[in-house]
Amino acid sequence: MPSRTGSHRPASFGSSLPERALLLVLVLVFLQGSVLPLGAASSPDVSHQDKTDNHKVEAQGHNYTKKAFPVLSIDYHYIQTPFEISLWVLLASLMKLGFHLIPRLSSIVPESCLLIVVGLLVGGLIKLAGEQVPPVMNTRLFFLCLLPPIILDAGYFLPIRPFMENLGTILMFAVVGTLWNAFFIGGLLYAVCQIQPDNPSSLHQIELLPCLLFGSIISAVDPVAVLAVFEEIHINELLHILVFGESLLNDAVTVVLYHLFEEYSGIGTVSVLDGFLGVISFLVVALGGVLVGAIYGILAAFTSRFTSHTRVIEPLFVFVYSYMAYLSAEMFHLSGIMALIACGAVMRPYVEANISHKSHTTIKYFLKMWSSVSETLIFIFLGVATVDGPHNWNWTFVTVTVILCLVARVIGVVGLTYVINKFRIVKLTTKDQFIVAYGGLRGAIAFSLGFLLDPAHFAMREMFLTAIITVIFFTVFVQGMTIKPLVELLAVKKKQEAKRSINEEIHTQFLDHLLTGIEDICGHYGHHHWKDKLNRFNKKYVKKCLIAGERSKEPQLIAFYHKMEMKQAIELVESGGGVKLPAAMPSTVSMQNIQPKKPPPALPPERALPQLSKGREEEIRKILRSNLQRTRQRVDISYCKTLLLHVEMNNYLTVPSAPPDSPTITRARLASGRDTDFKPAQKQKGDKISPDPQAYSVKPTSDSVPTIQVDLASPQSPDSVNLMDEFRNARQPEQDEDRGLMMKPPSEAKGPKRPEDAEGAKDQQRLMRCLSDPGPSADEDEDEPFLP
Amino acid sequence: MGVSVAYSHVVGVWRSFFPTVSLEQIINLHKRFKQLSGNEDTISRENLDSIPALATNPIRKQIIEAFFDKRNQRQDEVGSFHEIGFEQFLMVMSHFRPPTLKTTEEEREVMRREKLRFLFNMHDTDSDGTITLDEYRKVVEELLSKSGAIGLEAAKAIADAAMLEVASTNVPHMEPDEFYEGITFEHFEQILKGLEMESRMHIRFLDVNTTTMHCGK
């Protein structure tokens, strides 16, 4: 390790001090890790000896020589296990850091490859040091500790819609594809092993069933490897979900095949009955796993309904319930992976409706963190175990295996796609098929399953392991490294980075209902019909049970809208009002451009507000622009809300309450045209104090005024920025005072549309009032009088 | 077959823009048509209204209206029918055909535009070629109509936000006193580009490659 980084140092790191320090830390950690176990071999005995001596002597009670009190002693055994675990985790994370410091390495070589190499080096170094390589690829450790976080992360954030839309295809690939692979590879391997009659080798001893077992181990596409590689190539959603979904769902098949062949390998034959039982077992394993996961998911959702007072432990429920789902499924030899996926997918919509925003962030980042560490550790351990593991290299076996894996995958994908395309609307093109076939990576699960084999029953276990490792290395290194350039070369569609817009959401919903309606008119009970039924069932019964409070009735569109608002408000607050644009593109369009110019209706409330000259309008806008840098940048609904927010903040912070009689107040009240009730236009006109030189008004239409959206303060949106609510609450007691400056909560608004304009006007004036510094571009002197 | 002779002209018309439709599917649709119309030759709005499954659909009215909208008959007329015959019924249904493997890029474009046009017509109730803010508000209100009071309050805000988005995407730089009249068809196409309408807006029943499913009797 020191040599490797050392050679890179001059080229890549330059002379940056922090990076050198990091390397130093890395080296120290590593040395400590390797040296301490060696050094500690002797000292614990010493200290142990001391202790026993002391105890013995004390027991005797007399006749002991007083030793010096041990000021400093090393007791490594006490902390050995946690220390080593922490050391590994630290090493893994530092490695991850290190890769990204090297500029172009991470774009050429996928991380998984680098980590395996690191593992190889670590393993090699440990072996060189003469120490025994720790059995890191302990199967229990892998299946119980390292795999669940990755799967949970995948399952919780699984995009449900594309997954369900392509479920048929995914299941075909997962079940039929894996079966085909297993039998093809196993069978042909057996055939290959049996040839070469003149040159009998150890291969002849391998029987059919172990070959099939080997085939079933090696045929499963590995979710860890797929995730690791696909995450970096940003491929379009369809292909991603196809390969990834397949890697998740083939677990059931793998479990059944593995157990089936393992059981009967000793006996040597599998009868038809066993085969039949195997099929039933598959259904039990798959559906049972999903059921277990769903049950735990519902429990988690139900629990989260009551966590409103103990927000801190909300993430804990998500993690613990999911983990227990996995363990319960594993207990019954059901598919733990499917249980985890089902649990995460089932609980997510309800949990997200119940938990606080902070908990949501916590869950997200904890899952990402754990899965990242797990993944790193898995690859490193793979490298270490490769160095350590007993190997039995057999050219024929290994090369035939690698070739067969590739061939089987290609044939399987092509054949299945031909059948699947008959039932799909969006057909899979040849390019898609190529990526699906090429993306079939094998990984650590195959290795662990191989490791699990009992050496007593399987004499050729070592050969199997060697072959498995070779295939893993081949797929991860060769396929993993070349898939990115191939994707570029073939111009495969990439992931759309665009944020989901509200228009798309509206129309997705609209389309759902439209298609359901058309199906109903046709009298055809297609899958829109059933989806609609499921949604209605969900809304009517399930949501009521599992979601707390008002949110249970919230339709999806509104939930989406609130989420979007919330995101933008938070972005805004985080950006601190800086120039950086939260939205995708700058636009000077604001609400005023959209609100229709109202022709003067019979009773226009706006007429109460005197006309604002164009010049004044410009001044106001300039002030707004300079002091609220965001005004120009707001391109959406949050424009209004952020204006309000900023105004409230300024008001709250800078402006002392003005006496009710001050001219500004009367002016404001006048212009706002109301105290608490809406006063008809005619009455207000009479109130105007015309000679006031500072009298100004706002244009009657809402064009020049950012309208304040009623929705923000709606009590049904608990997710609204709490800041707003606080300010509003702070304001409440003052409302009754005849200040006319307060922003009334919309629930008290008398008319649906009119108050908005009036409030907007009030808002603007308040803004004028509280701005102590009009800013550099306010070049008119007349701006000054606006200030208190 | 007697039926095929009777409907050969219908088949001919439809096949001109739905080349891969099968006779069996037309026959099934015809059976359904007869069922809906009570064995008459035309369907009225009341017939469609009385379909029980449609009762829970929030945009029921718009869907029914779409069948009677002359703009969906591809003949550049405006207005609406009082009753429609099987031919017009089929014409509306043809908007929901899926693309096949053989559909070229150009044909996909045409299909996409056609489907978007159908949606546009559903929103543009006064047939003036633009979706105004009021019309869009109505759309969102209808979508949320089954959600009670919460829905109605939020509908306006959502529609406004959506409109703002359309405006800012299509006309990024507007002067403060300019007014965005409404969503034109081009703008509509632009904002829904990402949804790939030709693959999404289809009924499986009309895909001739799948095994024909029975129209519910």
Interface residues (C-beta under 8 A of the other chain):
Chain A: N421 K422 F423 I425 V426 K427 Q496 A498 S501 I502 N503 E504 I506 H507 T508 Q509 F510 L511 H513 L514 L515 T516 G517 I518 E519 D520 I521 C522 G523 H524 Y525 G526 H527 H528 H529 D532 R536 E550 K553 E554 P555 L557 I558 Y561 M564 M585 P586 S587 T588 V589 S590 M591 Q592 N593 I594 Q595 P596 K597 R621 V635 D636 I637 D703 S704 Q709 V710 D711 S714 Q716
Chain B: L29 R32 Q35 L36 L48 I51 A53 L54 T56 N57 P58 I59 R60 I63 F67 M93 F96 P98 P99 T100 L101 L119 M122 T132 L133 D134 V139 V140 L143 L144 K146 S147 G148 I150 G151 E153 A154 K156 A157 I158 D160 A161 A162 M163 L164 E165 V166 A167 S168 T169 V171 P172 H173 M174 E175 P176 D177 E178 F179 Y180 I191 L192 G194 L195 S199 R200 M201 H202 I203 R204 F205 D207 N209 T210 M213 H214 C215 G216 K217
